Amino acid sequence: MNVIITNIVAVFLIMGVGFVANRIGLLPEKANDYLSPLLIKITTPCLVLATISSKEIEEGMAGVVLMDMACCAMYFVVFCFLGWLLCAKIMKIPPERDTGVYIMLFASINNGFIGLPITYAIFGEEKLFYMVFFQMILMVYIYGPGTFQMHYGEKGGGHGLSALKSVLGPGTIAAILGIILLFTGTHLPEVLFKAIESIGSATTPISMILIGVQLGSSNFKKIVKNKELMIESTLKMIFTPVITFLLVNWLPIPNALKLVLIFGSSFPSAVATAPIAATEGKDSRLAAEGVALTTLMSLVTIPLTAYVVGLLYL
């Protein structure tokens, strides 16, 4: 467990570098415009491809991969329902105040910027392999049903015209290519694999610095004045890992999948919630504030959950 604690502290120290760099003006908010595409379109797809393609297909692995994807899909079904129950029925947020945005903030996870790199940094390549499929299902959810969910309560629903293009982004394509290589037993040329692996290894430090920059740029005094957002975000970050544990701990699935599902539930809301909200004509500022608030809270939930699942499943 000392290794896990050391890795957790190291990751959050890197995040602190981004925070300080933003505060002193070295990396202003504008840096997001350059770091985000670098992560989404280059380093993370390389990390995904290198991780999957480096594996050897073993007896029973195909079944575990399918089980992993099924469990991840059920995760979003369950938490979309719970998000709807909380936001629409218990808190009674009316549709004209963007109930759909609140539901996506509750159900989604930041697996691209935080999930994949921090899983790799704390738990290594094996757990990252399974977390990649969590990312694939997330992309299908937020750019597929999620675009329509944004229009909850409206007649006719949303359009989601760019959903397919968004689902088939570089990360998803890299995962699909990696799976093809995995199941066909094909390996990339060594020099190409080394280059891809090296680029992918930059994902963790860049993503943590980016999150630090985003936190440094956020006006949390303004955010905490939104009581509905505070309640929804707090319940998400505290109870989602607990609920996920109660749902999966006694399932007959490998411990690695239990760890990935529970650990993934501790991540903040997906960064993509804001641009999707903007595209669908919803309150993108509300979405961005929800992402910032849950990201701040994840400074507590991620290391705590990592420690607990490490004790339980390693």
C-alpha angles and dihedrals in degrees: 000000000000088000091053093048091048091050092048093051092046092052093050092046087059088051088052089056090059092047093052092043089055094047094052092045097249092117108023124191088270088071087076089070090062104031096048097057090043090057099039099041104031123012101036095047088050091050091049094047094046093048097050098037092050091063126092118224108245132188109285095013094109090057092049092050091052090046089051092052092046092051091048091050091051089050091063093042091054097044095043086056093046091046090052091047092050100041103033103031108024102030090028095214104181119235092244088064092057104263088172091060091053091049093052091047088055098045103037128080132206097242098148102055098025113010103058099039096042092046089052092047096048106029104020137228099317095060091040088059091062094039089059089068090051086057092050093053090045091056091050090050101047097041095037119035090006094067090055092042088061087070096055110158095018123118111248096012126230132318103226090187094162095046098107093047091050094047090052094056125142093275094053092044090050090051093049091048090048091051091050090051091046097052095040092049091235121149129203117242107276096242091050092046092051091051093049092045092051093050091047092052088065090065098086099052094040094048094047091048089049092052089049090052091049092050091047090053096048123104099219094174088065094042096054090058089072099086095187091053091047092052095044093047094046093050091047095051096042105037104030094074090044093050092045090052091051091049100047108025094085097037117114093246131117117278090240090064092047090052093049095047095047095041091047090054090063093063121105125250117296116271088221089070091082099052091042089052090050092049092050093048095252133129102291091175090059089050092049091049090051091051092049093047095048090044090057091048090049089068083078103030098048099054092039093050092043090054094048097046089045090057093045105041111023 
